[in-house]
Amino acid sequence: MVTTDITPIKVQKSNNLRIKELDYNNITFGKLFSDHMFYADFKNNEWSDAQIVPYGPLLMSPATSALHYGQAIFEGMKAYKNEKAEVFLFRPFDNHKRINISAERMAMATIPQEVFMAGLTQLVDLDRDWVPDTDGSSLYIRPFIVATDEFIGVRPSDNYRFYIITSPAGKYYNEPVKVLVETNYIRAVEGGVGYVKASGNYGRSLFPAKLAQQRGYHQIVWTDARNHRYLEESGTMNLMFVIDDVLITPPLGDTILAGITRDSVLTLARDWKMKVQERKISIDEVVDAHKKGTLEDAFGTGTAATIAQIAQIGFEGKDYILPPAEGRIFSNRVAKELIDIRTGKVPDIHNWMYKVG
Ligand SMILES: Cc1ncc(COP(=O)(O)O)c(C=O)c1O
């Protein structure tokens, strides 16, 4: 029987608060971390020793198994502040479900909802001054689980630690992105781990992404591993296209992460009675639509970037320029709607916002 009650969480407050280092108008993604962090340990088959402590370095054995065989998974989510200075998490239960899907696939300990939510809400509540309220800003939250056995044999660890750290975030991209369709390297294969947030998925993506960046692109568009024809994801975003007024996105499967922003965008599009198709979409179809003038919009969706409009698609030595970002109807409307829901300016009819404190 796994213990689900880890409260009361032991809290050790920092006596060196760094909030004054935060310049609300000039936030670089992922660089500055809030004053506290949360962790809990999985040992003897249960979660215990939940603590909030000052943010700081970890002390660990060089034989810690996560460092060697990649039993390491994470989540990415955000907290927002509304005009009344209330703090809300966006769809936290979905991140909880997803971290457990990742844990199962990586043969790691899953985490009970009570442990995940207790750590998350208490930590964000304690560091609520770190949630920025300037336009387009939020507190990025990084829950992660790592294998902690001091053992370098290859087998699933018996012990794990669940951490949460948080970091104020402004805009991820400052301009519409240029993407390159990748036809050599692959991110995910059928039967693999592309559908989970395993650290190794990101490590393997960096070299091809670096090559694309050297050629002036922001990101890669990954294609299917068999034929390199069907579009899958881009960086840490799901992909969407509007062709002839139809919103098209690749279907979920074992090579694509089930993005929470993706689901939110599809839900809003359906609310607005837009025609939505979750189906395979090839680069040939996109190039063809571009030629015919029916490619109206293309963008990535993800927690960090929210909606990143695509300005240009590179494929086989040619660059396809998309319509100006400001004039696009769907991506601008959905980006605004998501901000308005998150900051309480429009009703939250889908109950996506979860109040902290
Ligand atoms: C590979 C990948 N695809 C898509 C996404 C978008 O998912 P979400 O909207 O839940 O952030 C992410 C980010 O978490 C990602 O890492």
The ligand as an SDF file (V2000), in Angstrom:
LIG
                    3D

 16 16  0  0  0  0  0  0  0  0999 V2000
    8.3510   17.1610  -26.9800 C   0  0  0  0  0  0  0  0  0  0  0  0
    7.2750   18.0670  -26.5100 C   0  0  0  0  0  0  0  0  0  0  0  0
    6.1680   18.2050  -27.2610 N   0  0  0  0  0  0  0  0  0  0  0  0
    5.1520   18.9950  -26.9010 C   0  0  0  0  0  0  0  0  0  0  0  0
    5.1980   19.7190  -25.7210 C   0  0  0  0  0  0  0  0  0  0  0  0
    4.0400   20.5770  -25.3270 C   0  0  0  0  0  0  0  0  0  0  0  0
    3.3560   20.0470  -24.2180 O   0  0  0  0  0  0  0  0  0  0  0  0
    2.5900   20.9990  -23.2110 P   0  0  0  0  0  0  0  0  0  0  0  0
    1.6240   21.7700  -24.0250 O   0  0  0  0  0  0  0  0  0  0  0  0
    1.9360   20.0840  -22.2440 O   0  0  0  0  0  0  0  0  0  0  0  0
    3.6150   21.8620  -22.5850 O   0  0  0  0  0  0  0  0  0  0  0  0
    6.3290   19.6210  -24.9060 C   0  0  0  0  0  0  0  0  0  0  0  0
    6.4170   20.3700  -23.6530 C   0  0  0  0  0  0  0  0  0  0  0  0
    6.0890   19.8770  -22.6260 O   0  0  0  0  0  0  0  0  0  0  0  0
    7.3970   18.7710  -25.3050 C   0  0  0  0  0  0  0  0  0  0  0  0
    8.4900   18.6360  -24.5480 O   0  0  0  0  0  0  0  0  0  0  0  0
  1  2  1  0
  2  3  1  0
  2 15  2  0
  3  4  2  0
  4  5  1  0
  5  6  1  0
  5 12  2  0
  6  7  1  0
  7  8  1  0
  8  9  2  0
  8 10  1  0
  8 11  1  0
 12 13  1  0
 12 15  1  0
 13 14  2  0
 15 16  1  0
M  END
$$$$
